[in-house]
Amino acid sequence: MATKTQATAEVRKINRQHVTITIKGISPLQTHRFGEKARQQLYDSTILKKSRTGKKMERDPEDEYKEALYAFGDGKVGFPSIMVKKAMVNACRLTDIPMTDAKQMFFVWGPDHDLKDYVPVNHVEPELHEAIVPAAKGKGATLSYRALYPEEWEADIVIEHVPEVISVDSLVNLLNLAGFSVGIGCQRPERGGQYGRFEVVTDG
């Protein structure tokens, strides 16, 4: 009785590379970290089952602004590197690259290996920004105090990729598309706003 000969599957060794790219804001950047006080309130209400009904809490805009900052390292401030990857993946809606594939094609990190989950913002200092946002449970509106970086903000990111899967030119083009149409942070184009837009200024 004849037997079928099965071909042996071969997988080539991957050529993992990193490219450092500088992006520059073309609109201001808003960030709003989920602060420790908000975490504690969430813990109290969901884990400890403490009720806040009828309690009015005094608010401190300056304190809420500081809570909204992504602070790390030696006084550095910026944003999580995952924000850029998510923007690039979502920009694939405007390309022929399936979003599910894009999630596995590249990874975005900060320039500091010890703090690579965060990207420092360069050249500008954040300032307090007051925003009107929907209140909880759709009951009217409330004020939110966030960190705002002026339009001239810059940041260095590191993209990890395999050139045989996606080229540097394609990554740069996708990054520019993400900066133009998706953005990062609060009130970005993806969410109907115009903040958090950027463009590539150097790569290599």
C-alpha positions as CSV (number, residue, x, y, z in Angstrom):
1,M,0.0,0.0,0.0
2,A,1.4,3.3,-1.1
3,T,2.0,6.0,1.6
4,K,1.8,9.8,1.1
5,T,5.0,11.7,1.7
6,Q,4.4,14.9,3.7
7,A,6.5,18.0,3.1
8,T,8.4,19.3,6.0
9,A,7.3,22.8,7.1
10,E,10.2,25.2,7.4
11,V,10.2,28.5,9.3
12,R,13.2,30.9,8.7
13,K,15.0,32.5,11.5
14,I,13.5,35.9,12.1
15,N,15.5,39.0,11.6
16,R,14.2,41.2,14.5
17,Q,15.2,44.8,14.2
18,H,14.6,48.1,16.0
19,V,14.2,51.5,14.4
20,T,14.1,54.8,16.4
21,I,11.7,57.4,15.1
22,T,11.0,61.0,16.2
23,I,7.5,62.2,16.0
24,K,6.4,65.9,16.4
25,G,3.0,67.2,17.3
26,I,0.8,68.9,14.7
27,S,-1.8,69.6,17.4
28,P,-1.6,69.8,21.2
29,L,-1.5,66.5,23.2
30,Q,-3.8,65.8,26.1
31,T,-3.1,63.0,28.6
32,H,-5.4,61.8,31.4
33,R,-3.9,59.1,33.5
34,F,-6.2,57.1,35.7
35,G,-4.8,58.5,39.0
36,E,-4.3,56.9,42.4
37,K,-7.3,58.7,44.0
38,A,-9.6,57.4,41.2
39,R,-8.2,53.9,41.6
40,Q,-8.8,54.1,45.3
41,Q,-12.4,55.2,44.8
42,L,-13.0,52.4,42.3
43,Y,-11.5,49.9,44.7
44,D,-13.7,51.2,47.6
45,S,-16.9,51.0,45.5
46,T,-16.3,47.7,43.7
47,I,-14.1,45.7,46.1
48,L,-15.0,47.1,49.5
49,K,-18.6,47.9,48.4
50,K,-18.4,51.3,50.1
51,S,-21.2,53.6,49.1
52,R,-20.5,57.2,48.1
53,T,-24.2,58.2,47.8
54,G,-24.8,61.7,49.1
55,K,-21.1,62.4,49.6
56,K,-19.8,65.6,47.9
57,M,-16.1,65.5,47.5
58,E,-14.0,68.7,47.3
59,R,-12.0,68.9,44.1
60,D,-8.5,70.4,43.6
61,P,-7.8,71.2,39.9
62,E,-4.0,71.3,40.5
63,D,-4.1,68.0,42.3
64,E,-6.2,66.4,39.5
65,Y,-3.9,67.8,36.9
66,K,-0.9,66.2,38.5
67,E,-2.8,62.9,38.8
68,A,-3.4,63.1,35.1
69,L,0.3,63.2,34.3
70,Y,2.2,60.1,33.2
71,A,5.3,60.7,35.4
72,F,8.2,58.2,35.4
73,G,11.9,58.0,35.8
74,D,13.8,61.1,37.0
75,G,11.0,63.6,36.7
76,K,10.1,62.7,33.1
77,V,6.6,63.0,31.8
78,G,4.9,61.7,28.7
79,F,2.6,58.9,27.6
80,P,2.4,55.1,27.4
81,S,4.1,53.6,24.3
82,I,1.1,51.4,23.7
83,M,-0.8,54.5,22.6
84,V,1.3,54.8,19.5
85,K,0.9,51.1,18.6
86,K,-2.9,51.3,19.0
87,A,-3.0,54.4,16.8
88,M,-1.0,52.6,14.1
89,V,-3.2,49.5,14.3
90,N,-6.4,51.5,14.1
91,A,-5.0,53.4,11.1
92,C,-4.9,50.1,9.2
93,R,-8.6,50.6,8.6
94,L,-7.5,53.0,5.9
95,T,-5.1,50.6,4.4
96,D,-5.1,47.0,3.0
97,I,-3.4,45.6,6.1
98,P,-5.9,43.7,8.4
99,M,-5.9,45.1,11.9
100,T,-5.6,41.6,13.3
101,D,-2.4,41.1,11.3
102,A,-1.0,44.5,12.2
103,K,-1.2,43.7,16.0
104,Q,1.5,41.0,15.4
105,M,3.6,42.9,12.8
106,F,5.3,45.4,15.1
107,F,5.7,46.6,18.7
108,V,6.3,50.2,19.9
109,W,8.5,51.0,22.9
110,G,10.0,54.1,24.6
111,P,13.7,55.0,24.1
112,D,14.7,54.0,27.7
113,H,15.1,50.2,27.9
114,D,14.4,50.3,31.7
115,L,11.2,52.3,31.1
116,K,10.2,51.1,27.7
117,D,6.5,51.1,28.4
118,Y,6.6,55.0,28.5
119,V,7.6,57.7,26.0
120,P,9.0,61.0,27.4
121,V,7.7,64.2,25.8
122,N,10.6,66.4,24.7
123,H,11.1,70.2,24.4
124,V,7.9,71.4,26.0
125,E,6.3,71.4,29.5
126,P,2.7,70.3,30.2
127,E,0.2,72.7,31.5
128,L,-3.2,72.3,33.2
129,H,-6.1,72.0,30.8
130,E,-9.8,72.3,31.8
131,A,-12.1,70.2,29.7
132,I,-15.9,69.8,29.8
133,V,-16.8,66.1,29.7
134,P,-20.0,64.0,30.2
135,A,-20.7,63.2,33.8
136,A,-21.1,59.7,35.1
137,K,-24.3,57.8,34.2
138,G,-25.0,60.5,31.5
139,K,-26.1,63.0,34.1
140,G,-25.2,66.3,32.4
141,A,-21.5,67.4,32.3
142,T,-18.6,67.9,34.6
143,L,-15.1,69.4,34.5
144,S,-12.0,67.4,34.0
145,Y,-8.5,68.6,34.6
146,R,-5.9,67.1,32.3
147,A,-2.3,67.6,31.2
148,L,-1.9,69.5,27.9
149,Y,1.3,69.6,25.9
150,P,1.6,72.5,23.3
151,E,1.6,71.7,19.6
152,E,5.4,71.6,19.4
153,W,5.7,68.5,21.5
154,E,8.2,65.8,20.3
155,A,8.9,62.3,21.3
156,D,11.3,59.5,20.3
157,I,9.8,56.0,19.9
158,V,11.3,52.7,19.1
159,I,9.5,50.3,16.8
160,E,10.5,46.6,16.9
161,H,9.7,44.7,13.6
162,V,10.9,42.1,11.2
163,P,11.8,43.7,7.8
164,E,10.7,40.6,5.9
165,V,7.2,41.1,7.3
166,I,6.9,44.9,7.2
167,S,9.5,47.4,6.0
168,V,10.7,50.6,7.7
169,D,9.2,52.7,4.8
170,S,5.8,51.0,5.4
171,L,6.1,51.6,9.2
172,V,6.9,55.3,8.6
173,N,4.0,55.7,6.2
174,L,1.6,53.9,8.6
175,L,2.9,56.1,11.5
176,N,2.2,59.2,9.5
177,L,-1.3,58.1,8.7
178,A,-1.9,57.3,12.3
179,G,-0.7,60.7,13.3
180,F,-2.9,62.4,10.8
181,S,-6.1,60.5,11.2
182,V,-6.1,58.7,14.5
183,G,-3.9,60.5,17.0
184,I,-3.1,59.7,20.7
185,G,-4.4,60.9,24.0
186,C,-7.7,62.6,24.9
187,Q,-10.0,64.2,22.3
188,R,-8.0,62.6,19.4
189,P,-9.5,62.4,15.9
190,E,-10.5,58.7,16.4
191,R,-12.8,60.0,19.2
192,G,-14.1,63.0,17.3
193,G,-11.5,65.5,18.4
194,Q,-8.5,67.2,16.9
195,Y,-5.8,66.8,19.6
196,G,-2.9,64.4,19.7
197,R,-2.0,64.5,16.0
198,F,1.6,64.1,14.9
199,E,4.0,63.5,12.0
200,V,7.3,61.7,11.6
201,V,10.3,64.1,11.5
202,T,13.2,61.7,11.6
203,D,13.8,58.0,11.4
204,G,16.8,55.7,11.4
